[in-house]
Amino acid sequence: PGSPTFTVLHLSDIHVDFDYTPGSQSDCSQPLCCRGGQPAPGHAGAGFW
């Protein structure tokens, strides 16, 4: 009681990729994945976030 408090918001790795496609192939050998294509059989696609 009586001690000062403060609120901290820490954000990291913030970027926007307008070519990101949920449900697309997320495991690839390219530097940027999740931009299209179907996931391999038995693999989940890229999530919404």
N, CA, C and O atoms as CSV, one atom per row, in Angstrom:
chain,resi,resn,atom,element,x,y,z
A,1,PRO,N,N,0.832,-1.200,0.000
A,1,PRO,CA,C,0.000,0.000,0.000
A,1,PRO,C,C,0.871,1.257,0.000
A,1,PRO,O,O,1.860,1.350,0.727
A,2,GLY,N,N,0.490,2.183,-0.805
A,2,GLY,CA,C,1.218,3.438,-0.846
A,2,GLY,C,C,2.389,3.443,-1.810
A,2,GLY,O,O,2.939,4.506,-2.095
A,3,SER,N,N,2.785,2.287,-2.320
A,3,SER,CA,C,3.907,2.229,-3.263
A,3,SER,C,C,3.432,2.624,-4.654
A,3,SER,O,O,2.320,2.268,-5.044
A,4,PRO,N,N,4.250,3.352,-5.414
A,4,PRO,CA,C,3.842,3.710,-6.773
A,4,PRO,C,C,3.799,2.478,-7.678
A,4,PRO,O,O,4.609,1.561,-7.539
A,5,THR,N,N,2.861,2.475,-8.583
A,5,THR,CA,C,2.742,1.370,-9.538
A,5,THR,C,C,2.771,1.927,-10.952
A,5,THR,O,O,2.516,3.112,-11.167
A,6,PHE,N,N,3.077,1.083,-11.894
A,6,PHE,CA,C,3.038,1.484,-13.290
A,6,PHE,C,C,2.673,0.273,-14.135
A,6,PHE,O,O,2.825,-0.869,-13.700
A,7,THR,N,N,2.195,0.527,-15.332
A,7,THR,CA,C,1.782,-0.518,-16.258
A,7,THR,C,C,2.773,-0.562,-17.410
A,7,THR,O,O,3.181,0.478,-17.927
A,8,VAL,N,N,3.156,-1.765,-17.810
A,8,VAL,CA,C,4.113,-1.944,-18.899
A,8,VAL,C,C,3.457,-2.761,-20.001
A,8,VAL,O,O,2.830,-3.787,-19.739
A,9,LEU,N,N,3.607,-2.301,-21.221
A,9,LEU,CA,C,3.177,-3.057,-22.393
A,9,LEU,C,C,4.423,-3.337,-23.214
A,9,LEU,O,O,5.047,-2.410,-23.732
A,10,HIS,N,N,4.792,-4.606,-23.338
A,10,HIS,CA,C,5.989,-5.014,-24.079
A,10,HIS,C,C,5.543,-5.715,-25.362
A,10,HIS,O,O,4.899,-6.762,-25.307
A,11,LEU,N,N,5.881,-5.147,-26.496
A,11,LEU,CA,C,5.574,-5.742,-27.793
A,11,LEU,C,C,6.885,-6.065,-28.485
A,11,LEU,O,O,7.817,-5.261,-28.471
A,12,SER,N,N,6.957,-7.243,-29.091
A,12,SER,CA,C,8.180,-7.607,-29.805
A,12,SER,C,C,7.833,-8.303,-31.111
A,12,SER,O,O,6.764,-8.900,-31.244
A,13,ASP,N,N,8.731,-8.223,-32.059
A,13,ASP,CA,C,8.589,-8.868,-33.366
A,13,ASP,C,C,7.295,-8.446,-34.059
A,13,ASP,O,O,6.569,-9.280,-34.601
A,14,ILE,N,N,7.021,-7.164,-34.036
A,14,ILE,CA,C,5.813,-6.647,-34.678
A,14,ILE,C,C,6.113,-6.382,-36.152
A,14,ILE,O,O,7.034,-5.633,-36.478
A,15,HIS,N,N,5.355,-6.982,-37.013
A,15,HIS,CA,C,5.471,-6.737,-38.448
A,15,HIS,C,C,4.151,-7.098,-39.120
A,15,HIS,O,O,3.355,-7.870,-38.585
A,16,VAL,N,N,3.938,-6.537,-40.277
A,16,VAL,CA,C,2.727,-6.814,-41.044
A,16,VAL,C,C,3.143,-7.488,-42.337
A,16,VAL,O,O,4.015,-6.990,-43.049
A,17,ASP,N,N,2.532,-8.599,-42.638
A,17,ASP,CA,C,2.781,-9.304,-43.901
A,17,ASP,C,C,1.440,-9.404,-44.613
A,17,ASP,O,O,0.612,-10.252,-44.278
A,18,PHE,N,N,1.231,-8.544,-45.588
A,18,PHE,CA,C,-0.046,-8.503,-46.288
A,18,PHE,C,C,-0.262,-9.725,-47.176
A,18,PHE,O,O,-1.374,-9.945,-47.658
A,19,ASP,N,N,0.781,-10.521,-47.400
A,19,ASP,CA,C,0.653,-11.730,-48.212
A,19,ASP,C,C,0.412,-12.985,-47.374
A,19,ASP,O,O,0.236,-14.071,-47.926
A,20,TYR,N,N,0.403,-12.845,-46.031
A,20,TYR,CA,C,0.160,-13.987,-45.145
A,20,TYR,C,C,-1.230,-14.545,-45.423
A,20,TYR,O,O,-2.199,-13.793,-45.533
A,21,THR,N,N,-1.324,-15.871,-45.534
A,21,THR,CA,C,-2.601,-16.514,-45.831
A,21,THR,C,C,-2.879,-17.613,-44.810
A,21,THR,O,O,-2.223,-18.654,-44.842
A,22,PRO,N,N,-3.845,-17.406,-43.898
A,22,PRO,CA,C,-4.188,-18.465,-42.951
A,22,PRO,C,C,-4.585,-19.740,-43.691
A,22,PRO,O,O,-5.286,-19.684,-44.702
A,23,GLY,N,N,-4.139,-20.877,-43.189
A,23,GLY,CA,C,-4.444,-22.163,-43.804
A,23,GLY,C,C,-3.444,-22.582,-44.862
A,23,GLY,O,O,-3.520,-23.695,-45.381
A,24,SER,N,N,-2.501,-21.700,-45.190
A,24,SER,CA,C,-1.513,-22.030,-46.220
A,24,SER,C,C,-0.381,-22.874,-45.634
A,24,SER,O,O,-0.350,-23.138,-44.432
A,25,GLN,N,N,0.528,-23.286,-46.479
A,25,GLN,CA,C,1.653,-24.118,-46.056
A,25,GLN,C,C,2.539,-23.325,-45.101
A,25,GLN,O,O,3.006,-22.239,-45.444
A,26,SER,N,N,2.770,-23.858,-43.916
A,26,SER,CA,C,3.555,-23.139,-42.909
A,26,SER,C,C,4.943,-23.727,-42.704
A,26,SER,O,O,5.772,-23.116,-42.031
A,27,ASP,N,N,5.210,-24.881,-43.260
A,27,ASP,CA,C,6.512,-25.533,-43.098
A,27,ASP,C,C,7.164,-25.615,-44.475
A,27,ASP,O,O,6.902,-26.543,-45.240
A,28,CYS,N,N,8.009,-24.641,-44.782
A,28,CYS,CA,C,8.637,-24.620,-46.098
A,28,CYS,C,C,10.109,-24.234,-45.955
A,28,CYS,O,O,10.558,-23.891,-44.861
A,29,SER,N,N,10.840,-24.287,-47.030
A,29,SER,CA,C,12.271,-23.978,-46.993
A,29,SER,C,C,12.557,-22.535,-47.398
A,29,SER,O,O,13.718,-22.155,-47.554
A,30,GLN,N,N,11.520,-21.735,-47.568
A,30,GLN,CA,C,11.688,-20.340,-47.962
A,30,GLN,C,C,11.839,-19.452,-46.721
A,30,GLN,O,O,11.391,-19.827,-45.637
A,31,PRO,N,N,12.464,-18.282,-46.869
A,31,PRO,CA,C,12.584,-17.372,-45.718
A,31,PRO,C,C,11.226,-16.913,-45.183
A,31,PRO,O,O,11.065,-16.723,-43.977
A,32,LEU,N,N,10.257,-16.737,-46.073
A,32,LEU,CA,C,8.911,-16.333,-45.660
A,32,LEU,C,C,7.919,-17.386,-46.111
A,32,LEU,O,O,7.707,-17.574,-47.309
A,33,CYS,N,N,7.315,-18.069,-45.159
A,33,CYS,CA,C,6.311,-19.088,-45.469
A,33,CYS,C,C,4.921,-18.517,-45.219
A,33,CYS,O,O,4.764,-17.322,-44.973
A,34,CYS,N,N,3.940,-19.363,-45.284
A,34,CYS,CA,C,2.549,-19.001,-44.989
A,34,CYS,C,C,2.003,-17.983,-45.976
A,34,CYS,O,O,1.183,-17.138,-45.616
A,35,ARG,N,N,2.454,-18.063,-47.215
A,35,ARG,CA,C,2.011,-17.100,-48.217
A,35,ARG,C,C,1.255,-17.767,-49.352
A,35,ARG,O,O,1.048,-17.144,-50.394
A,36,GLY,N,N,0.849,-18.979,-49.186
A,36,GLY,CA,C,0.100,-19.661,-50.227
A,36,GLY,C,C,0.481,-21.124,-50.280
A,36,GLY,O,O,1.364,-21.576,-49.551
A,37,GLY,N,N,-0.182,-21.847,-51.133
A,37,GLY,CA,C,0.076,-23.276,-51.238
A,37,GLY,C,C,-0.669,-24.042,-50.170
A,37,GLY,O,O,-1.054,-23.486,-49.142
A,38,GLN,N,N,-0.863,-25.294,-50.418
A,38,GLN,CA,C,-1.569,-26.160,-49.480
A,38,GLN,C,C,-0.562,-26.857,-48.575
A,38,GLN,O,O,0.530,-27.203,-49.026
A,39,PRO,N,N,-0.908,-27.070,-47.306
A,39,PRO,CA,C,-0.008,-27.811,-46.422
A,39,PRO,C,C,0.119,-29.257,-46.886
A,39,PRO,O,O,-0.796,-29.806,-47.500
A,40,ALA,N,N,1.244,-29.858,-46.591
A,40,ALA,CA,C,1.477,-31.255,-46.950
A,40,ALA,C,C,0.466,-32.134,-46.220
A,40,ALA,O,O,0.009,-31.774,-45.135
A,41,PRO,N,N,0.112,-33.274,-46.796
A,41,PRO,CA,C,-0.820,-34.180,-46.118
A,41,PRO,C,C,-0.326,-34.514,-44.706
A,41,PRO,O,O,0.843,-34.850,-44.515
A,42,GLY,N,N,-1.201,-34.423,-43.747
A,42,GLY,CA,C,-0.851,-34.717,-42.360
A,42,GLY,C,C,-0.271,-33.534,-41.603
A,42,GLY,O,O,0.028,-33.659,-40.415
A,43,HIS,N,N,-0.103,-32.387,-42.257
A,43,HIS,CA,C,0.441,-31.195,-41.606
A,43,HIS,C,C,-0.644,-30.126,-41.515
A,43,HIS,O,O,-1.455,-29.958,-42.426
A,44,ALA,N,N,-0.637,-29.420,-40.412
A,44,ALA,CA,C,-1.610,-28.342,-40.231
A,44,ALA,C,C,-1.170,-27.114,-41.013
A,44,ALA,O,O,0.024,-26.867,-41.183
A,45,GLY,N,N,-2.125,-26.365,-41.475
A,45,GLY,CA,C,-1.817,-25.122,-42.167
A,45,GLY,C,C,-1.515,-24.004,-41.181
A,45,GLY,O,O,-1.627,-24.181,-39.967
A,46,ALA,N,N,-1.136,-22.866,-41.713
A,46,ALA,CA,C,-0.824,-21.705,-40.888
A,46,ALA,C,C,-2.070,-21.248,-40.134
A,46,ALA,O,O,-3.175,-21.263,-40.675
A,47,GLY,N,N,-1.882,-20.850,-38.905
A,47,GLY,CA,C,-2.993,-20.364,-38.098
A,47,GLY,C,C,-3.388,-18.944,-38.461
A,47,GLY,O,O,-2.712,-18.281,-39.248
A,48,PHE,N,N,-4.482,-18.488,-37.883
A,48,PHE,CA,C,-4.951,-17.132,-38.159
A,48,PHE,C,C,-3.948,-16.101,-37.671
A,48,PHE,O,O,-3.689,-15.115,-38.361
A,49,TRP,N,N,-3.384,-16.315,-36.493
A,49,TRP,CA,C,-2.384,-15.401,-35.949
A,49,TRP,C,C,-1.061,-16.023,-36.166
A,49,TRP,O,O,-0.039,-15.447,-35.793
